[in-house]
Amino acid sequence: MFSYCADPSTLEGLSWLSCYLTTGKHMGFYWAFGTVLILLAITAPAALMFGFGGAVAARSRVLPIRLFGKSYISIVRGVPDIAFFLFFVIALDQGFEWMRHQYLCPDWDQPIRQGNDFVVCQAAKLPLGNAPQWVHEVYGFFTAVLTFAIVFGAFAANVLYGAMNAVPKAQIETAQAYGMTAAQTFRRVTVPQMWVYALPGLSNLWMVLIKATPLLFLLGVEDIVYWARELGGTKTPRFTDYPHGDWRLWYFLVLLVFYLGFTKLSEFVLERIMKRLTHGQATLGGAS
């Protein structure tokens, strides 16, 4: 990008800094901010779908479905996020490979569990060993998104379950009096009205989700935390053209500003959504 960057040892001051901040690794650092935003853009609606399904299941009149929904909410919420992420990603990956193994390698005559090793045929590996690097990165990101969605879906399910129960019973009874079926009442009355009760809890969950994105680093995804640690650590002339001391403080300060700015923007947007949802609705104080 800069022709004078060919020999960094001859540069000083702002010239050295401009070259340093445009290296390939720094481009990876900048792209990692997009990775975090993409994760949030995909995970939020996915978690909401898991949450809605879990809340509906927990309210089901069918006992097995109701037990499944309540168990999903209780178990996932009861396990620390870090422990769940570290365990579930491995279990999810092995589950996918086991299913592929059963389909693609029916003649396999060796045990899949061999002590502490999980061994499947080469055709069942995910991704395949000869797959390009971008396939490995996309697969890792996909498993991370699915894990985030399942974990935060359980919290969303708890919020939506409470919001559905908070819809005034008089509204439900009125719909039934007009001859609506249970499904019609749920679709036309409960779901539209529950959001005003759910939004405060979902807003808090969104903030927690933002703060949880550094866990991508634990899942092997090269996110902003990974690059901050990688770029900020001490570098010697033996290994880089841009030697420097321990600069992790400055890199993590950039992450601090990013997260504070993003949460502030989120607060503003969520406040506008809340005002729109409650417009014209009576409050406990009698105002509307």
N, C-alpha and C positions, 0 to 999 in steps of 0.2 A: 504493500500500500504506500509506504514511504520509501523512496529510493535511497535516502540517506541512512536507512536502517540496516544496510548490508553489513556494516561493521559497528556494532553497538559500543565496542570498547572506546571508540573515538568520540562518542556523544556525551553531552553533559546536560544537566538541568532539564528544561521542558522537552528538549529534543529526545533525550534518553527516556523520559517518562512517556512521551507520546508513542515511541516505538514499543516500549514495554507493555503499554496498555492495549496494543493492537496485535499482540502475538496470537498464534493459533489457539493456545490454551485460554487466553482471555476471551477469544471469540466463543469458545465453549462455555466459559463462565457467563457471558451475556446471553447465549442461547438457553442456558439453564433457567433463567428467569422465565422464559417462554414455556419451558417444561413445567414449571410450577403452575403457571396460569392455565396451561392446557389440562393439567391434572385436576385443578379446581373446576374448570369448565365441564369436564366429563364426569368427575366424581360426584359433584353436587346433585345433578339430576338423577344419576344412577343411585346414589344413596337415598334420594327422595322416593324413588320407585321401590327400592327394597323396604324403606320405611313404611310406605303406604301399604305394600303387600303384607308386611308384618303386622301392622295395625289392624287391617281388615281380618287377617287370620286370627288375631287375638280376640276379636269380637265375634267370631263365627259361632253359630249355634251347633256346629258339628264338633263334638268333643275332640277327636284327634287333630283336627285343623286348629282348634283353639289352643290345645296344648302345645302344638308345634310353634304357633305364633308367640305364645308367652314364653316358651323355652328359648326361642331365638333371641327375644328381647333380654331375658334375664341372664342367659349364659354369656352372650357377647358383651353386654354391659358390665358383667361381673369380672371379666378378665382384663388385666392391665393392657393398655394398647400396645406397648412395646413387646410384651410377651406374646400377644396374639399375632402381631405382625411377624415376629421372628419364627413362630411356629406355623402359622397358617399358610404363609407363602411356600414353605417347604412342602407342607401337606397338600396344598393345591397343585403344585407342580408335579408331585409324585402321583396324585390322583389322575391328572391329565395323561401322564405317561402310562399309568397302569391301564387306563381304558384303551389307549392306542395299542398297547402291548397285547391286550386280549383280542383285539380285532385284527391287527396286522401280523401277529406272530402266534397263531394258534398251536403250532407244532413245538413250541418252546418247552423243553423238558427239564429245565433247571428252576430251582426256587427263585422267586424275585427277591425275597428277603434272605440275604446271606450275611448273617451277623448284623453289623451296623450298616452294611451296604445295601442300597436299593438298585438292583440290576435288572434292566430291561433290554430288549433287543435294540440294535442300532436304529432300526426303522421307526421305533416308537419314541426316540429321544425328542425332546422339545427344548429348544429348536434342534434341528439336525446338526450333526457335527460339522458338516460342510456348508452350512448356511452362512451367508454373508453377515458381517458384524451388525449391520443395521437391523437384521431380523432378530438377533439376540437382544438388541436394545429395545426394540418394539415389544418383544415378548415380555421382557422384564418390566417394562412400563405397563403393559396390559395386566400382568399379575398384581402389580402394585395398585393400579386403579381398582381392580376387582376387590382386593383386600380392603382398601379404604372404603369402598362402597358398602361392603358387608358390615364392617365395623360401625361406620357412622350411620348406616341404615338402621341398625338396632336402636341407636339413640333417637333417630328420627321417628322410628316406629313408636317409641315410648311417648314422644311429644304428640304425634298424630293420634295415638290412642286416647290420650287425655283430652285432646281437642275435640275429637268426635263425641266423647262422653259429655263434653261441656256444652254442646249445642242444646238450647232449652228444650225440654221434653214437650212443652206446649207446641213448639213448631212441628215436632214429629207427630204428635196427636192430631194436629190440624191437617197435616198431609194425609194421615190415615183416614180422617173423617171425610176428606174429599175423594176417597176411594183409591188412593195410590197404593201400589204394592210396596213391599219392604225394599225391593231393589230400586223402585222409582223414588221412594222417600230418601233412600241413601244417596242416590245420584243427584237428585234435584234439590234436596234440603240440607242433608248432613254435610256433604262434601263442600258445597259452595260456602256454607256458613262456618265451617270449622277453621278456615284459614286465619281468620282474625284472632282466634284463640291459640292457633299453632305458631303464628309468626314470631312472637317473642322468644319462644323456645328454639325455633328453627334459626333465628338470628344468632342466638348464643352458640348454637351448634355450628353455624357457618364460621364464626370467629374461632372456635376450637379447631375446626377443619383447617383453617388458614395456618394456625399455629402448629398443626400436626404435620404439615408438609415437609419439614426437615427430616421426618422419619424416612423419607425416600432414600436418604443416605444409608440407612440401615438395610434397606432392601436392595442395595446394589445399583441404584439408579444414580447417574452422575448429575446430581442436582446442585443448587447453589451452595449448599453446605459442603458438599464434596469439593467443589472447585475453590471455595474460600479456604479450606484446610490445605488443599493442594498448592494453591498459588501463594498463600500467606506464609507458609512455613519457610524457614531459613534456606536460602539457596547459595551454593558456593560456586566459584568460577569453574570448578571441575565439571559441573553438571549442567550449567546454563550460561548463556551469553548475557544474562541479566541478573547477576548476583545481588543479593540483598539479605538483610537480617530478618528477624521474625516480625512479619507484617500482618499476622492474623488478626490483631486488634482492629486494623483499618478495614480489612475485608469484612469482618463480622459487624463492624459499625455500618457498612453499606447495607448488610442484610437487616440490621436493626431499623434503619431508615426506610427500607423497602417495606418491611412488615408493618411498621407503624403507619406509613402512608397508605398502604393498601387497606388496613383495618379502618382507618379514618374514612376513606372513600366508601367502604362497605357500610359503615354506620350511617353515612349520609343517604345512600341509596335505600337502605332498609327502612330508614325513618320516612322517606318519601312513600315507599310502598305501604307502610303501616298507616300513614295518613290517608292514602287512597282507599285502603280496605275499610277503614273505620268511618269514612265520610258519610254523614247522614245516619250513622248508627247511634242509638241511645247508649249512654254510659251509666254507670252506677250513680253518678252524681246528677243525672237527669239532663245533662247537656248532650248535644248531638253534633 
